[in-house]
Amino acid sequence: MADDDKTKPPKLSDDHKPRVSKNVTVAVKLNGTNYSLWSRLMKIQIGSRRVLRHINGNPPPPEPGAADYTEWEETDSIVFSWILDNIETDIVIDFAHHQTAEALWKSLAVTFESTSDPFLLFDLEEKAENVKQGEQDLETYWRHLHGTWIDVDRCQEQPVTCCDNGVGQFRKYIETRRLFKFLTGLNPRYDQIKREMLKDKPWPSAEVAYGWIKRETARLRIMPAITTESTVATNDTTSSGGIGLGFAARNQQRGGQPPLHRPGTSTTPNR
């Protein structure tokens, strides 16, 4: 009896059993140009169902003829179908011949994953450099720019490996470059906020700067407009009102430029 028990596969508890459903759909289908996003979404779906072993081979599958091989094979076929269902039809016909979900997954990675491709990296860096806000709202501009940075990071090898200090310095350098890129791509209406943000060190990361500007933009949209008369009369209150406005109010009192025009408000004084 003891020998028989050793040959039986361990029983999975309910917490570790695969959560297998008939259909899995992600936001985008693999079309040959969106592999990074698609693979990330698929991996999340497959992982949430506790069947990552069927695409990463860890632990390896049981040997054919083993007691649990039939169950593994059935689950693998389901994972295989999930992957195919989320690939464009013209691509499916070139990959449907694979025998396991892991073989299919690895073949897609070899075909479409772009790692350390200098031409792709050059294209992405140029794309990021040319991203401007223009007619886009703040959220759309940030989404496009940040998404391009993610693609750059996936394609770029880590150039500094000598020591932890060197890696940290390189990351800080990239962080500062991306902060400046984000700020320079913003529309001129944010110039006052940008000056306030950069006047003191340490500078924030691009992510923190985006959140800061987004909150300030929302605040200015909600608060009532400041007229010339009210700015001078309530200078002390305005000076501590947040990014940009205090600086602008002090300038106006000294005869400088008027406060930064707020979105949605009129520049013509009330008569």
C-alpha positions in Angstrom: 0.0 0.0 0.0 2.8 2.4 0.8 4.4 1.9 -2.6 1.1 2.5 -4.3 0.6 5.8 -2.4 4.0 7.0 -3.6 3.1 6.6 -7.2 -0.2 8.5 -7.0 -0.1 12.2 -7.9 -0.6 14.5 -4.9 -4.2 15.7 -4.6 -4.7 19.4 -5.0 -6.6 21.4 -2.4 -9.5 23.5 -3.6 -7.2 26.6 -3.2 -4.8 25.2 -5.7 -7.0 23.5 -8.3 -7.1 25.2 -11.7 -10.0 27.5 -12.4 -10.9 26.4 -15.9 -13.6 28.2 -17.8 -14.7 27.7 -21.4 -13.9 31.2 -22.7 -11.2 33.7 -21.9 -11.2 37.1 -23.8 -8.7 39.9 -23.4 -9.1 43.5 -24.6 -7.1 43.1 -27.7 -6.3 40.2 -30.1 -2.7 39.5 -31.1 -2.2 41.1 -34.5 1.6 40.9 -34.9 2.3 44.4 -33.6 0.9 44.4 -30.1 2.6 41.4 -28.6 3.9 43.1 -25.5 0.4 44.2 -24.4 -1.4 41.1 -25.6 1.0 38.7 -23.8 0.7 40.7 -20.6 -3.1 40.5 -20.7 -3.1 36.8 -21.6 -0.7 36.0 -18.8 -2.9 37.7 -16.3 -5.9 35.8 -17.4 -4.1 32.5 -17.5 -2.4 33.1 -14.1 -5.7 34.1 -12.5 -7.0 30.6 -13.4 -4.0 28.9 -11.8 -2.7 27.3 -15.0 0.5 29.2 -15.7 2.3 25.9 -15.7 0.8 25.2 -19.1 2.7 28.1 -20.7 5.9 28.3 -18.6 6.5 24.6 -18.1 7.0 25.0 -14.3 6.4 22.4 -13.0 6.9 20.2 -16.1 4.0 18.2 -17.4 3.5 14.6 -16.3 4.8 11.8 -18.5 2.3 10.2 -20.9 0.7 7.3 -19.2 1.0 8.8 -15.7 -2.1 8.8 -13.6 -2.7 12.5 -13.9 -1.7 12.9 -17.6 -5.2 12.8 -19.0 -6.4 15.5 -16.7 -3.3 17.7 -17.5 -3.9 17.1 -21.2 -7.5 18.2 -21.0 -6.6 21.4 -19.1 -3.8 22.1 -21.6 -6.2 21.8 -24.5 -8.4 24.4 -22.8 -5.5 26.8 -22.3 -4.4 26.2 -25.9 -7.9 27.2 -27.1 -7.8 30.4 -24.9 -4.6 31.5 -26.7 -5.9 30.8 -30.2 -9.2 32.5 -29.5 -7.3 35.7 -28.8 -5.2 35.7 -31.9 -6.3 37.3 -35.3 -7.4 34.6 -37.8 -4.6 35.3 -40.3 -2.1 34.5 -37.6 -3.9 31.5 -36.1 -3.4 29.4 -39.2 0.4 29.6 -38.8 0.5 28.5 -35.2 -2.4 26.0 -34.7 -0.2 23.0 -35.5 1.6 23.1 -32.1 0.8 20.2 -29.7 0.8 22.0 -26.4 -0.1 25.4 -25.0 3.5 25.9 -23.9 4.9 25.2 -27.3 2.4 27.6 -28.8 3.2 30.3 -26.3 6.9 30.0 -26.8 6.6 30.1 -30.6 4.5 33.3 -30.4 7.2 34.8 -28.2 10.0 33.9 -30.6 8.0 35.3 -33.5 6.6 38.5 -32.1 8.5 39.5 -29.0 11.0 42.2 -29.7 13.8 42.2 -27.2 17.0 44.2 -27.7 16.0 45.1 -31.2 18.0 48.3 -32.0 15.7 49.3 -34.9 12.6 49.0 -32.8 14.3 50.7 -29.8 15.3 53.6 -32.1 11.7 53.9 -33.4 10.2 53.8 -29.9 12.7 56.4 -28.6 11.9 58.7 -31.5 8.2 58.2 -31.0 8.5 59.1 -27.3 10.6 62.2 -28.1 8.0 63.4 -30.5 4.9 62.9 -28.3 3.2 66.2 -27.6 0.0 67.0 -25.8 -1.4 69.2 -28.6 -5.2 68.7 -28.8 -5.2 65.7 -26.4 -6.4 66.0 -22.9 -3.9 65.5 -20.1 -4.8 61.9 -19.4 -4.6 60.8 -23.1 -1.2 62.5 -23.5 0.2 60.8 -20.4 -1.2 57.4 -21.5 0.4 57.6 -24.9 3.8 58.8 -23.5 3.9 56.3 -20.6 2.9 53.4 -22.8 5.8 54.2 -25.1 8.2 54.2 -22.2 7.0 50.8 -21.1 7.7 49.5 -24.6 11.2 51.1 -24.5 12.0 49.4 -21.2 11.0 46.0 -22.5 13.3 46.4 -25.5 16.3 47.9 -23.8 19.0 46.0 -22.1 20.2 47.2 -18.7 23.4 49.1 -19.6 24.7 49.3 -16.0 25.4 46.1 -14.2 28.6 46.8 -12.2 27.0 47.7 -8.8 23.8 48.6 -7.1 25.0 52.3 -6.9 25.6 52.4 -10.6 22.2 50.9 -11.4 20.5 53.4 -9.0 22.3 56.3 -10.6 21.2 55.2 -14.1 17.6 54.8 -13.1 17.6 58.3 -11.5 19.1 59.7 -14.7 16.3 58.0 -16.8 13.7 59.2 -14.3 14.9 62.8 -14.6 15.0 62.7 -18.4 11.5 61.4 -18.5 10.3 64.1 -16.2 11.7 66.7 -18.5 10.2 65.0 -21.5 6.8 64.9 -19.9 6.9 68.6 -18.9 8.2 69.8 -22.2 5.5 68.0 -24.1 2.7 69.7 -22.1 0.8 72.7 -23.6 1.9 76.2 -22.6 -1.1 76.6 -20.3 0.8 74.5 -17.7 4.0 76.6 -17.8 3.4 78.3 -14.5 2.8 75.0 -12.8 6.0 73.5 -14.3 8.1 76.4 -13.0 6.8 76.0 -9.5 7.5 72.2 -9.7 11.1 72.6 -10.8 12.2 75.4 -8.6 13.2 73.1 -5.7 15.0 69.8 -5.6 14.6 66.9 -5.3 12.5 66.8 -8.5 9.5 64.4 -8.6 9.3 61.5 -11.0 7.3 61.8 -14.2 4.5 59.7 -12.6 4.4 62.0 -9.5 4.5 65.1 -11.7 1.5 63.8 -13.7 -0.5 63.2 -10.6 0.4 66.6 -9.2 -0.6 68.4 -12.4 -3.8 66.4 -12.8 -4.9 67.3 -9.2 -4.0 71.0 -9.7 -5.9 71.1 -13.0 -9.0 69.6 -11.4 -8.7 72.1 -8.5 -8.5 75.0 -10.9 -11.5 73.7 -12.9 -13.6 73.6 -9.7 -12.6 76.8 -8.0 -14.1 80.1 -9.3 -12.1 82.4 -11.5 -9.9 85.1 -9.8 -10.5 88.6 -11.2 -7.9 91.4 -11.1 -9.7 93.1 -8.2 -10.1 90.0 -6.0 -6.5 88.9 -6.7 -5.1 92.1 -5.2 -7.6 92.2 -2.3 -7.0 88.6 -1.3 -3.3 88.3 -2.1 -2.4 86.5 1.1 -5.0 83.8 0.6 -4.2 83.4 -3.1 -0.5 83.2 -2.5 -0.9 80.0 -0.6 -3.6 78.6 -2.9 -1.4 76.0 -4.7 1.0 75.5 -7.6 1.3 78.5 -9.9 -1.4 80.7 -8.6 0.5 82.2 -5.6 3.4 83.0 -7.9 1.1 84.6 -10.5 -0.7 86.7 -7.9 2.5 88.0 -6.4 3.7 88.9 -9.9 0.5 90.8 -10.6 0.7 92.8 -7.4 4.2 93.9 -8.5 3.0 94.9 -11.9 4.0 91.7 -13.6 1.9 89.3 -15.7 -1.7 88.5 -14.7 -2.6 85.1 -13.1 -2.5 82.0 -15.3 -5.8 81.8 -17.2 -7.9 79.0 -15.9 -9.6 76.6 -18.3 -13.2 77.4 -19.0 -13.1 80.9 -17.6 -13.4 84.2 -19.4 -10.4 86.5 -19.7 -12.8 89.5 -20.0 -13.5 91.3 -16.6 -17.1 91.3 -15.5 -18.8 94.6 -16.3 
